[in-house]
Amino acid sequence: MEEVWTKSFEAAGRTFEAVCMRRPFREGFEVRIEVDGETLVFAELGYGDSALLEKARSVVESHLASKGKA
């Protein structure tokens, strides 16, 4: 059975939700974030909530900047 949980965070003045899923047979977990109809996905190696939220903020802000929305 797959383990799934969510974390809310703020980036670029907006609130987003990171959906985290344990990755079977791999270290850490996968994170998915919906941003303006696009799904951003990255791996998190389990360094804790602070590292997860900081990486999520960074990924979202970078994506928005690349689209000219940040």
N, CA, C and O atoms as a Maestro MAE file, in Angstrom:
{
 s_m_m2io_version
 :::
 2.0.0
}

f_m_ct {
 s_m_title
 :::
 protein
 m_atom[280] {
  # First column is atom index #
  i_m_mmod_type
  r_m_x_coord
  r_m_y_coord
  r_m_z_coord
  i_m_residue_number
  s_m_chain_name
  s_m_pdb_residue_name
  s_m_pdb_atom_name
  i_m_atomic_number
  :::
  1 25 0.841 -1.195 0.000 1 A "MET " " N  " 7
  2 3 0.000 0.000 0.000 1 A "MET " " CA " 6
  3 2 0.879 1.249 0.000 1 A "MET " " C  " 6
  4 15 1.881 1.314 0.712 1 A "MET " " O  " 8
  5 25 0.499 2.220 -0.790 2 A "GLU " " N  " 7
  6 3 1.278 3.440 -0.943 2 A "GLU " " CA " 6
  7 2 0.941 4.441 0.155 2 A "GLU " " C  " 6
  8 15 -0.225 4.651 0.488 2 A "GLU " " O  " 8
  9 25 1.971 5.047 0.704 3 A "GLU " " N  " 7
  10 3 1.805 6.070 1.733 3 A "GLU " " CA " 6
  11 2 1.781 7.442 1.058 3 A "GLU " " C  " 6
  12 15 2.709 7.783 0.325 3 A "GLU " " O  " 8
  13 25 0.729 8.234 1.298 4 A "VAL " " N  " 7
  14 3 0.568 9.555 0.680 4 A "VAL " " CA " 6
  15 2 0.172 10.555 1.764 4 A "VAL " " C  " 6
  16 15 -0.659 10.254 2.622 4 A "VAL " " O  " 8
  17 25 0.775 11.751 1.720 5 A "TRP " " N  " 7
  18 3 0.412 12.815 2.640 5 A "TRP " " CA " 6
  19 2 0.641 14.148 1.944 5 A "TRP " " C  " 6
  20 15 1.317 14.205 0.916 5 A "TRP " " O  " 8
  21 25 0.081 15.224 2.499 6 A "THR " " N  " 7
  22 3 0.201 16.549 1.887 6 A "THR " " CA " 6
  23 2 0.797 17.550 2.863 6 A "THR " " C  " 6
  24 15 0.693 17.406 4.081 6 A "THR " " O  " 8
  25 25 1.423 18.570 2.289 7 A "LYS " " N  " 7
  26 3 1.968 19.690 3.056 7 A "LYS " " CA " 6
  27 2 1.631 20.961 2.299 7 A "LYS " " C  " 6
  28 15 1.865 21.044 1.094 7 A "LYS " " O  " 8
  29 25 1.089 21.941 2.983 8 A "SER " " N  " 7
  30 3 0.804 23.239 2.369 8 A "SER " " CA " 6
  31 2 1.975 24.175 2.619 8 A "SER " " C  " 6
  32 15 2.630 24.104 3.658 8 A "SER " " O  " 8
  33 25 2.234 25.064 1.642 9 A "PHE " " N  " 7
  34 3 3.318 26.032 1.785 9 A "PHE " " CA " 6
  35 2 3.014 27.242 0.920 9 A "PHE " " C  " 6
  36 15 2.161 27.185 0.034 9 A "PHE " " O  " 8
  37 25 3.713 28.331 1.179 10 A "GLU " " N  " 7
  38 3 3.543 29.554 0.409 10 A "GLU " " CA " 6
  39 2 4.775 29.805 -0.438 10 A "GLU " " C  " 6
  40 15 5.908 29.602 0.000 10 A "GLU " " O  " 8
  41 25 4.531 30.250 -1.661 11 A "ALA " " N  " 7
  42 3 5.601 30.636 -2.576 11 A "ALA " " CA " 6
  43 2 5.059 31.714 -3.495 11 A "ALA " " C  " 6
  44 15 3.931 31.616 -3.978 11 A "ALA " " O  " 8
  45 25 5.847 32.727 -3.735 12 A "ALA " " N  " 7
  46 3 5.454 33.820 -4.632 12 A "ALA " " CA " 6
  47 2 4.094 34.412 -4.252 12 A "ALA " " C  " 6
  48 15 3.310 34.778 -5.127 12 A "ALA " " O  " 8
  49 25 3.814 34.504 -2.952 13 A "GLY " " N  " 7
  50 3 2.571 35.109 -2.485 13 A "GLY " " CA " 6
  51 2 1.328 34.262 -2.657 13 A "GLY " " C  " 6
  52 15 0.216 34.756 -2.473 13 A "GLY " " O  " 8
  53 25 1.494 32.998 -3.008 14 A "ARG " " N  " 7
  54 3 0.365 32.081 -3.193 14 A "ARG " " CA " 6
  55 2 0.551 30.854 -2.317 14 A "ARG " " C  " 6
  56 15 1.663 30.556 -1.881 14 A "ARG " " O  " 8
  57 25 -0.545 30.141 -2.060 15 A "THR " " N  " 7
  58 3 -0.482 28.913 -1.281 15 A "THR " " CA " 6
  59 2 -0.575 27.711 -2.217 15 A "THR " " C  " 6
  60 15 -1.432 27.665 -3.099 15 A "THR " " O  " 8
  61 25 0.313 26.743 -2.019 16 A "PHE " " N  " 7
  62 3 0.357 25.530 -2.821 16 A "PHE " " CA " 6
  63 2 0.308 24.328 -1.891 16 A "PHE " " C  " 6
  64 15 0.544 24.448 -0.689 16 A "PHE " " O  " 8
  65 25 0.000 23.181 -2.456 17 A "GLU " " N  " 7
  66 3 -0.027 21.937 -1.687 17 A "GLU " " CA " 6
  67 2 0.911 20.929 -2.351 17 A "GLU " " C  " 6
  68 15 0.786 20.628 -3.538 17 A "GLU " " O  " 8
  69 25 1.841 20.421 -1.564 18 A "ALA " " N  " 7
  70 3 2.759 19.385 -2.039 18 A "ALA " " CA " 6
  71 2 2.179 18.032 -1.650 18 A "ALA " " C  " 6
  72 15 1.905 17.787 -0.475 18 A "ALA " " O  " 8
  73 25 1.992 17.162 -2.620 19 A "VAL " " N  " 7
  74 3 1.516 15.801 -2.372 19 A "VAL " " CA " 6
  75 2 2.740 14.896 -2.367 19 A "VAL " " C  " 6
  76 15 3.434 14.772 -3.377 19 A "VAL " " O  " 8
  77 25 3.000 14.271 -1.238 20 A "CYS " " N  " 7
  78 3 4.183 13.433 -1.063 20 A "CYS " " CA " 6
  79 2 3.772 11.966 -1.091 20 A "CYS " " C  " 6
  80 15 2.768 11.580 -0.490 20 A "CYS " " O  " 8
  81 25 4.559 11.152 -1.794 21 A "MET " " N  " 7
  82 3 4.274 9.715 -1.915 21 A "MET " " CA " 6
  83 2 5.550 8.937 -1.655 21 A "MET " " C  " 6
  84 15 6.590 9.212 -2.254 21 A "MET " " O  " 8
  85 25 5.467 7.969 -0.765 22 A "ARG " " N  " 7
  86 3 6.610 7.096 -0.523 22 A "ARG " " CA " 6
  87 2 6.904 6.330 -1.797 22 A "ARG " " C  " 6
  88 15 5.984 5.817 -2.433 22 A "ARG " " O  " 8
  89 25 8.155 6.243 -2.178 23 A "ARG " " N  " 7
  90 3 8.551 5.570 -3.411 23 A "ARG " " CA " 6
  91 2 8.993 4.141 -3.069 23 A "ARG " " C  " 6
  92 15 10.016 3.955 -2.411 23 A "ARG " " O  " 8
  93 25 8.240 3.143 -3.506 24 A "PRO " " N  " 7
  94 3 8.600 1.759 -3.196 24 A "PRO " " CA " 6
  95 2 9.981 1.407 -3.747 24 A "PRO " " C  " 6
  96 15 10.319 1.751 -4.880 24 A "PRO " " O  " 8
  97 25 10.754 0.731 -2.941 25 A "PHE " " N  " 7
  98 3 12.075 0.240 -3.325 25 A "PHE " " CA " 6
  99 2 13.079 1.342 -3.635 25 A "PHE " " C  " 6
  100 15 14.101 1.085 -4.272 25 A "PHE " " O  " 8
  101 25 12.800 2.567 -3.194 26 A "ARG " " N  " 7
  102 3 13.732 3.673 -3.383 26 A "ARG " " CA " 6
  103 2 13.837 4.455 -2.084 26 A "ARG " " C  " 6
  104 15 12.950 4.399 -1.233 26 A "ARG " " O  " 8
  105 25 14.918 5.173 -1.950 27 A "GLU " " N  " 7
  106 3 15.098 6.020 -0.778 27 A "GLU " " CA " 6
  107 2 14.252 7.279 -0.932 27 A "GLU " " C  " 6
  108 15 14.119 7.799 -2.040 27 A "GLU " " O  " 8
  109 25 13.682 7.773 0.157 28 A "GLY " " N  " 7
  110 3 12.931 9.017 0.131 28 A "GLY " " CA " 6
  111 2 11.545 8.876 -0.463 28 A "GLY " " C  " 6
  112 15 10.944 7.802 -0.438 28 A "GLY " " O  " 8
  113 25 11.045 9.987 -1.000 29 A "PHE " " N  " 7
  114 3 9.701 9.990 -1.550 29 A "PHE " " CA " 6
  115 2 9.617 10.961 -2.717 29 A "PHE " " C  " 6
  116 15 10.520 11.766 -2.944 29 A "PHE " " O  " 8
  117 25 8.511 10.869 -3.454 30 A "GLU " " N  " 7
  118 3 8.258 11.729 -4.606 30 A "GLU " " CA " 6
  119 2 7.298 12.828 -4.190 30 A "GLU " " C  " 6
  120 15 6.371 12.592 -3.415 30 A "GLU " " O  " 8
  121 25 7.520 14.029 -4.704 31 A "VAL " " N  " 7
  122 3 6.672 15.183 -4.392 31 A "VAL " " CA " 6
  123 2 6.062 15.705 -5.692 31 A "VAL " " C  " 6
  124 15 6.759 15.879 -6.691 31 A "VAL " " O  " 8
  125 25 4.754 15.950 -5.666 32 A "ARG " " N  " 7
  126 3 4.036 16.510 -6.814 32 A "ARG " " CA " 6
  127 2 3.332 17.787 -6.371 32 A "ARG " " C  " 6
  128 15 2.702 17.834 -5.314 32 A "ARG " " O  " 8
  129 25 3.454 18.824 -7.204 33 A "ILE " " N  " 7
  130 3 2.829 20.111 -6.905 33 A "ILE " " CA " 6
  131 2 2.147 20.613 -8.177 33 A "ILE " " C  " 6
  132 15 2.776 20.699 -9.231 33 A "ILE " " O  " 8
  133 25 0.873 20.940 -8.073 34 A "GLU " " N  " 7
  134 3 0.129 21.507 -9.201 34 A "GLU " " CA " 6
  135 2 0.325 23.024 -9.204 34 A "GLU " " C  " 6
  136 15 0.061 23.699 -8.210 34 A "GLU " " O  " 8
  137 25 0.794 23.544 -10.343 35 A "VAL " " N  " 7
  138 3 1.007 24.988 -10.490 35 A "VAL " " CA " 6
  139 2 0.384 25.427 -11.810 35 A "VAL " " C  " 6
  140 15 0.890 25.100 -12.883 35 A "VAL " " O  " 8
  141 25 -0.702 26.159 -11.724 36 A "ASP " " N  " 7
  142 3 -1.374 26.691 -12.915 36 A "ASP " " CA " 6
  143 2 -1.617 25.614 -13.972 36 A "ASP " " C  " 6
  144 15 -1.355 25.830 -15.156 36 A "ASP " " O  " 8
  145 25 -2.111 24.468 -13.548 37 A "GLY " " N  " 7
  146 3 -2.454 23.392 -14.477 37 A "GLY " " CA " 6
  147 2 -1.303 22.482 -14.865 37 A "GLY " " C  " 6
  148 15 -1.508 21.513 -15.596 37 A "GLY " " O  " 8
  149 25 -0.103 22.768 -14.395 38 A "GLU " " N  " 7
  150 3 1.054 21.915 -14.671 38 A "GLU " " CA " 6
  151 2 1.461 21.191 -13.398 38 A "GLU " " C  " 6
  152 15 1.329 21.736 -12.302 38 A "GLU " " O  " 8
  153 25 1.955 19.964 -13.536 39 A "THR " " N  " 7
  154 3 2.408 19.191 -12.379 39 A "THR " " CA " 6
  155 2 3.924 19.209 -12.328 39 A "THR " " C  " 6
  156 15 4.596 18.778 -13.265 39 A "THR " " O  " 8
  157 25 4.449 19.708 -11.229 40 A "LEU " " N  " 7
  158 3 5.890 19.693 -10.992 40 A "LEU " " CA " 6
  159 2 6.197 18.485 -10.120 40 A "LEU " " C  " 6
  160 15 5.495 18.237 -9.140 40 A "LEU " " O  " 8
  161 25 7.236 17.729 -10.463 41 A "VAL " " N  " 7
  162 3 7.577 16.510 -9.728 41 A "VAL " " CA " 6
  163 2 9.063 16.542 -9.396 41 A "VAL " " C  " 6
  164 15 9.893 16.865 -10.245 41 A "VAL " " O  " 8
  165 25 9.391 16.202 -8.143 42 A "PHE " " N  " 7
  166 3 10.790 16.047 -7.763 42 A "PHE " " CA " 6
  167 2 10.905 15.012 -6.656 42 A "PHE " " C  " 6
  168 15 9.934 14.715 -5.961 42 A "PHE " " O  " 8
  169 25 12.094 14.474 -6.502 43 A "ALA " " N  " 7
  170 3 12.356 13.484 -5.464 43 A "ALA " " CA " 6
  171 2 12.883 14.186 -4.223 43 A "ALA " " C  " 6
  172 15 13.668 15.129 -4.327 43 A "ALA " " O  " 8
  173 25 12.463 13.739 -3.069 44 A "GLU " " N  " 7
  174 3 12.938 14.257 -1.784 44 A "GLU " " CA " 6
  175 2 13.529 13.068 -1.035 44 A "GLU " " C  " 6
  176 15 12.889 12.023 -0.917 44 A "GLU " " O  " 8
  177 25 14.732 13.225 -0.536 45 A "LEU " " N  " 7
  178 3 15.420 12.101 0.098 45 A "LEU " " CA " 6
  179 2 15.156 11.964 1.590 45 A "LEU " " C  " 6
  180 15 15.853 11.214 2.273 45 A "LEU " " O  " 8
  181 25 14.165 12.672 2.099 46 A "GLY " " N  " 7
  182 3 13.766 12.478 3.481 46 A "GLY " " CA " 6
  183 2 14.604 13.234 4.491 46 A "GLY " " C  " 6
  184 15 14.874 12.722 5.577 46 A "GLY " " O  " 8
  185 25 15.028 14.463 4.146 47 A "TYR " " N  " 7
  186 3 15.832 15.267 5.062 47 A "TYR " " CA " 6
  187 2 14.986 16.033 6.075 47 A "TYR " " C  " 6
  188 15 15.527 16.779 6.892 47 A "TYR " " O  " 8
  189 25 13.669 15.858 6.032 48 A "GLY " " N  " 7
  190 3 12.793 16.504 7.007 48 A "GLY " " CA " 6
  191 2 11.872 17.537 6.382 48 A "GLY " " C  " 6
  192 15 12.026 17.923 5.224 48 A "GLY " " O  " 8
  193 25 10.905 17.975 7.188 49 A "ASP " " N  " 7
  194 3 9.881 18.906 6.713 49 A "ASP " " CA " 6
  195 2 10.456 20.239 6.260 49 A "ASP " " C  " 6
  196 15 10.028 20.780 5.240 49 A "ASP " " O  " 8
  197 25 11.412 20.772 6.997 50 A "SER " " N  " 7
  198 3 11.976 22.076 6.626 50 A "SER " " CA " 6
  199 2 12.640 22.016 5.259 50 A "SER " " C  " 6
  200 15 12.437 22.902 4.429 50 A "SER " " O  " 8
  201 25 13.431 20.977 5.021 51 A "ALA " " N  " 7
  202 3 14.104 20.822 3.725 51 A "ALA " " CA " 6
  203 2 13.086 20.599 2.608 51 A "ALA " " C  " 6
  204 15 13.242 21.136 1.511 51 A "ALA " " O  " 8
  205 25 12.054 19.815 2.878 52 A "LEU " " N  " 7
  206 3 11.011 19.564 1.883 52 A "LEU " " CA " 6
  207 2 10.334 20.861 1.472 52 A "LEU " " C  " 6
  208 15 10.188 21.136 0.281 52 A "LEU " " O  " 8
  209 25 9.919 21.659 2.446 53 A "LEU " " N  " 7
  210 3 9.198 22.891 2.142 53 A "LEU " " CA " 6
  211 2 10.094 23.914 1.453 53 A "LEU " " C  " 6
  212 15 9.636 24.645 0.575 53 A "LEU " " O  " 8
  213 25 11.363 23.971 1.842 54 A "GLU " " N  " 7
  214 3 12.286 24.894 1.186 54 A "GLU " " CA " 6
  215 2 12.524 24.491 -0.270 54 A "GLU " " C  " 6
  216 15 12.564 25.348 -1.153 54 A "GLU " " O  " 8
  217 25 12.680 23.196 -0.520 55 A "LYS " " N  " 7
  218 3 12.865 22.729 -1.892 55 A "LYS " " CA " 6
  219 2 11.594 22.968 -2.706 55 A "LYS " " C  " 6
  220 15 11.681 23.385 -3.861 55 A "LYS " " O  " 8
  221 25 10.421 22.715 -2.134 56 A "ALA " " N  " 7
  222 3 9.151 22.941 -2.824 56 A "ALA " " CA " 6
  223 2 9.008 24.409 -3.203 56 A "ALA " " C  " 6
  224 15 8.622 24.722 -4.329 56 A "ALA " " O  " 8
  225 25 9.315 25.316 -2.271 57 A "ARG " " N  " 7
  226 3 9.262 26.751 -2.565 57 A "ARG " " CA " 6
  227 2 10.190 27.099 -3.731 57 A "ARG " " C  " 6
  228 15 9.813 27.819 -4.655 57 A "ARG " " O  " 8
  229 25 11.388 26.581 -3.663 58 A "SER " " N  " 7
  230 3 12.383 26.859 -4.688 58 A "SER " " CA " 6
  231 2 11.936 26.357 -6.069 58 A "SER " " C  " 6
  232 15 12.080 27.065 -7.065 58 A "SER " " O  " 8
  233 25 11.400 25.149 -6.121 59 A "VAL " " N  " 7
  234 3 10.936 24.562 -7.383 59 A "VAL " " CA " 6
  235 2 9.789 25.394 -7.964 59 A "VAL " " C  " 6
  236 15 9.780 25.690 -9.158 59 A "VAL " " O  " 8
  237 25 8.832 25.767 -7.128 60 A "VAL " " N  " 7
  238 3 7.681 26.552 -7.600 60 A "VAL " " CA " 6
  239 2 8.130 27.939 -8.059 60 A "VAL " " C  " 6
  240 15 7.733 28.389 -9.134 60 A "VAL " " O  " 8
  241 25 8.947 28.616 -7.264 61 A "GLU " " N  " 7
  242 3 9.390 29.959 -7.627 61 A "GLU " " CA " 6
  243 2 10.208 29.942 -8.913 61 A "GLU " " C  " 6
  244 15 10.070 30.838 -9.745 61 A "GLU " " O  " 8
  245 25 11.050 28.940 -9.082 62 A "SER " " N  " 7
  246 3 11.838 28.799 -10.303 62 A "SER " " CA " 6
  247 2 10.925 28.571 -11.516 62 A "SER " " C  " 6
  248 15 11.131 29.157 -12.579 62 A "SER " " O  " 8
  249 25 9.916 27.713 -11.341 63 A "HIS " " N  " 7
  250 3 8.973 27.437 -12.426 63 A "HIS " " CA " 6
  251 2 8.201 28.711 -12.801 63 A "HIS " " C  " 6
  252 15 8.070 29.030 -13.983 63 A "HIS " " O  " 8
  253 25 7.697 29.430 -11.808 64 A "LEU " " N  " 7
  254 3 6.949 30.645 -12.087 64 A "LEU " " CA " 6
  255 2 7.836 31.699 -12.755 64 A "LEU " " C  " 6
  256 15 7.381 32.410 -13.650 64 A "LEU " " O  " 8
  257 25 9.080 31.803 -12.332 65 A "ALA " " N  " 7
  258 3 10.012 32.763 -12.942 65 A "ALA " " CA " 6
  259 2 10.260 32.422 -14.403 65 A "ALA " " C  " 6
  260 15 10.367 33.308 -15.250 65 A "ALA " " O  " 8
  261 25 10.349 31.119 -14.689 66 A "SER " " N  " 7
  262 3 10.588 30.699 -16.073 66 A "SER " " CA " 6
  263 2 9.383 31.014 -16.971 66 A "SER " " C  " 6
  264 15 9.522 31.169 -18.184 66 A "SER " " O  " 8
  265 25 8.213 31.105 -16.359 67 A "LYS " " N  " 7
  266 3 6.987 31.430 -17.102 67 A "LYS " " CA " 6
  267 2 6.682 32.926 -17.067 67 A "LYS " " C  " 6
  268 15 5.691 33.376 -17.642 67 A "LYS " " O  " 8
  269 25 7.541 33.697 -16.387 68 A "GLY " " N  " 7
  270 3 7.338 35.144 -16.285 68 A "GLY " " CA " 6
  271 2 6.221 35.534 -15.341 68 A "GLY " " C  " 6
  272 15 5.638 36.610 -15.477 68 A "GLY " " O  " 8
  273 25 5.911 34.656 -14.372 69 A "LYS " " N  " 7
  274 3 4.807 34.927 -13.451 69 A "LYS " " CA " 6
  275 2 5.255 35.239 -12.037 69 A "LYS " " C  " 6
  276 15 4.413 35.424 -11.159 69 A "LYS " " O  " 8
  277 25 6.543 35.301 -11.792 70 A "ALA " " N  " 7
  278 3 7.016 35.569 -10.426 70 A "ALA " " CA " 6
  279 2 7.625 36.943 -10.326 70 A "ALA " " C  " 6
  280 15 8.076 37.341 -9.252 70 A "ALA " " O  " 8
  :::
 }
 m_bond[279] {
  # First column is bond index #
  i_m_from
  i_m_to
  i_m_order
  :::
  1 1 2 1
  2 2 3 1
  3 3 4 2
  4 3 5 1
  5 5 6 1
  6 6 7 1
  7 7 8 2
  8 7 9 1
  9 9 10 1
  10 10 11 1
  11 11 12 2
  12 11 13 1
  13 13 14 1
  14 14 15 1
  15 15 16 2
  16 15 17 1
  17 17 18 1
  18 18 19 1
  19 19 20 2
  20 19 21 1
  21 21 22 1
  22 22 23 1
  23 23 24 2
  24 23 25 1
  25 25 26 1
  26 26 27 1
  27 27 28 2
  28 27 29 1
  29 29 30 1
  30 30 31 1
  31 31 32 2
  32 31 33 1
  33 33 34 1
  34 34 35 1
  35 35 36 2
  36 35 37 1
  37 37 38 1
  38 38 39 1
  39 39 40 2
  40 39 41 1
  41 41 42 1
  42 42 43 1
  43 43 44 2
  44 43 45 1
  45 45 46 1
  46 46 47 1
  47 47 48 2
  48 47 49 1
  49 49 50 1
  50 50 51 1
  51 51 52 2
  52 51 53 1
  53 53 54 1
  54 54 55 1
  55 55 56 2
  56 55 57 1
  57 57 58 1
  58 58 59 1
  59 59 60 2
  60 59 61 1
  61 61 62 1
  62 62 63 1
  63 63 64 2
  64 63 65 1
  65 65 66 1
  66 66 67 1
  67 67 68 2
  68 67 69 1
  69 69 70 1
  70 70 71 1
  71 71 72 2
  72 71 73 1
  73 73 74 1
  74 74 75 1
  75 75 76 2
  76 75 77 1
  77 77 78 1
  78 78 79 1
  79 79 80 2
  80 79 81 1
  81 81 82 1
  82 82 83 1
  83 83 84 2
  84 83 85 1
  85 85 86 1
  86 86 87 1
  87 87 88 2
  88 87 89 1
  89 89 90 1
  90 90 91 1
  91 91 92 2
  92 91 93 1
  93 93 94 1
  94 94 95 1
  95 95 96 2
  96 95 97 1
  97 97 98 1
  98 98 99 1
  99 99 100 2
  100 99 101 1
  101 101 102 1
  102 102 103 1
  103 103 104 2
  104 103 105 1
  105 105 106 1
  106 106 107 1
  107 107 108 2
  108 107 109 1
  109 109 110 1
  110 110 111 1
  111 111 112 2
  112 111 113 1
  113 113 114 1
  114 114 115 1
  115 115 116 2
  116 115 117 1
  117 117 118 1
  118 118 119 1
  119 119 120 2
  120 119 121 1
  121 121 122 1
  122 122 123 1
  123 123 124 2
  124 123 125 1
  125 125 126 1
  126 126 127 1
  127 127 128 2
  128 127 129 1
  129 129 130 1
  130 130 131 1
  131 131 132 2
  132 131 133 1
  133 133 134 1
  134 134 135 1
  135 135 136 2
  136 135 137 1
  137 137 138 1
  138 138 139 1
  139 139 140 2
  140 139 141 1
  141 141 142 1
  142 142 143 1
  143 143 144 2
  144 143 145 1
  145 145 146 1
  146 146 147 1
  147 147 148 2
  148 147 149 1
  149 149 150 1
  150 150 151 1
  151 151 152 2
  152 151 153 1
  153 153 154 1
  154 154 155 1
  155 155 156 2
  156 155 157 1
  157 157 158 1
  158 158 159 1
  159 159 160 2
  160 159 161 1
  161 161 162 1
  162 162 163 1
  163 163 164 2
  164 163 165 1
  165 165 166 1
  166 166 167 1
  167 167 168 2
  168 167 169 1
  169 169 170 1
  170 170 171 1
  171 171 172 2
  172 171 173 1
  173 173 174 1
  174 174 175 1
  175 175 176 2
  176 175 177 1
  177 177 178 1
  178 178 179 1
  179 179 180 2
  180 179 181 1
  181 181 182 1
  182 182 183 1
  183 183 184 2
  184 183 185 1
  185 185 186 1
  186 186 187 1
  187 187 188 2
  188 187 189 1
  189 189 190 1
  190 190 191 1
  191 191 192 2
  192 191 193 1
  193 193 194 1
  194 194 195 1
  195 195 196 2
  196 195 197 1
  197 197 198 1
  198 198 199 1
  199 199 200 2
  200 199 201 1
  201 201 202 1
  202 202 203 1
  203 203 204 2
  204 203 205 1
  205 205 206 1
  206 206 207 1
  207 207 208 2
  208 207 209 1
  209 209 210 1
  210 210 211 1
  211 211 212 2
  212 211 213 1
  213 213 214 1
  214 214 215 1
  215 215 216 2
  216 215 217 1
  217 217 218 1
  218 218 219 1
  219 219 220 2
  220 219 221 1
  221 221 222 1
  222 222 223 1
  223 223 224 2
  224 223 225 1
  225 225 226 1
  226 226 227 1
  227 227 228 2
  228 227 229 1
  229 229 230 1
  230 230 231 1
  231 231 232 2
  232 231 233 1
  233 233 234 1
  234 234 235 1
  235 235 236 2
  236 235 237 1
  237 237 238 1
  238 238 239 1
  239 239 240 2
  240 239 241 1
  241 241 242 1
  242 242 243 1
  243 243 244 2
  244 243 245 1
  245 245 246 1
  246 246 247 1
  247 247 248 2
  248 247 249 1
  249 249 250 1
  250 250 251 1
  251 251 252 2
  252 251 253 1
  253 253 254 1
  254 254 255 1
  255 255 256 2
  256 255 257 1
  257 257 258 1
  258 258 259 1
  259 259 260 2
  260 259 261 1
  261 261 262 1
  262 262 263 1
  263 263 264 2
  264 263 265 1
  265 265 266 1
  266 266 267 1
  267 267 268 2
  268 267 269 1
  269 269 270 1
  270 270 271 1
  271 271 272 2
  272 271 273 1
  273 273 274 1
  274 274 275 1
  275 275 276 2
  276 275 277 1
  277 277 278 1
  278 278 279 1
  279 279 280 2
  :::
 }
}
